[in-house]
Amino acid sequence: MKSVFIRIGGTLFVIATVLLITTVPAHAQTGKALFKTKCAVCHGPDGRGNTPMGKVLKIPDLTSTAVQKQTNAQLMHTIENGKKPMPPYKGKLTQEQIKSLALFIHSLKKS
């Protein structure tokens, strides 16, 4: 009986690990795709704001220390509520999509 529980527990552990590993890239891909369609026009594909629109609007560099040190919650708040000149995305994107964008922004690094 004990070995049945060990096998079931081991199987559940493997399933949970696989789910965790496959969900993280899904978030990153979702965030990357959303960033490309919703944010890159101003922020640029690398997040540095080095675009014609970004220069005109003085868009902050998302790879900067000031942005990168923000928590996911802080970034999500900015995405949801906007920050002039950026429009709010609350009601336009789901919480999951907003979270994916915050996670993607944290993946941007200065090089």
N, C-alpha and C positions, 0 to 999 in steps of 0.2 A: 504494500500500500504506500509506503514511504517513497519508493522509487517512482511510483506513478506521479506523486506530487512533485518530485524533483524534475521529472521529464516535462510535466506541464509548466512548472515554473521556468525551466530552461527555455521552453518553446515560447512562452510569453515574453521572456527577456529578449530573445532574438527578434520577435515580432516588434516589440517596442523600440528596439535599437534600429531596426530597418526603417520603421516609420519616422523616427527622429532624423535619421540621416537623409531620407528622401524629402522630408518637409523643409528643411533648411534651404536646400538649393531651390525649391519651389518658391519660397519667399524671395530669395535673391533674384530669381528669374522674373517673378511678377514685379518686383520693385524696379528692376532694370528696364523692363518693357514699359512700365508706367512712366518711369523717368524719361525715357526716350520720347514718349508721345505727349506727356503733359508738361515736362520741365525743361527739356534740353533746348527748346527754342531760345529761352533766356539764359539758362544756366550752362548751356553747352553740354556735349556728350560726356565730358570729363568733370563737370560740376564747377568749373572755375569761373564761369560767367564771362568768358572771353569770346562773346558773340556780338554781332552788331547791336542787337537788342539789349544784351547784358551790359554793354559799355554805356549805351544811352541811359539805361535805367540804374546804372551803378549797382548791379547785382553782386551780392557778396559771394566770395569764393567758398564753395561748400567743402573744399578740402582744407580750409584754414583751421588752425587750432581752435579759434573761437567757436566755429560751427561744430567741429568734431568732438569737442568736450561736452556738448549738450547731450542730455539723456534722450533716449527714444521718446519719452513722454514730452519733453520740451519740443523736439522736432515735430512730433505728431500734432502738438498744439499749434505750432506755426503753420503746418500744412492745412490743418482743419480751419483755422481762423484767418489765415492769410497774414501778410505783413507787407504793407505798401512797398512797392507797387504790385506784389504778388496777390492774386485773388484767393479767397477762401475756397477750400475744396470740401468742406463739410456739406453733406447732402449730395455731392457730386461723385464722391468716392466712398467706398465702404471703409469701415474701421480696419478691416484686414488689409485693404489696399494702402491705406494711409500708413499702417504699421510696416508694410513691405517697403514703402518709399523711405521711411525713416531708417530701416535696416540697410537699404541700399545706399543711402547717403553716408551712413557710417562705414560702408565698404570703400568709399572714395578716399584715396590717400594722396598726399603731396608726394611728388617724385622729383 
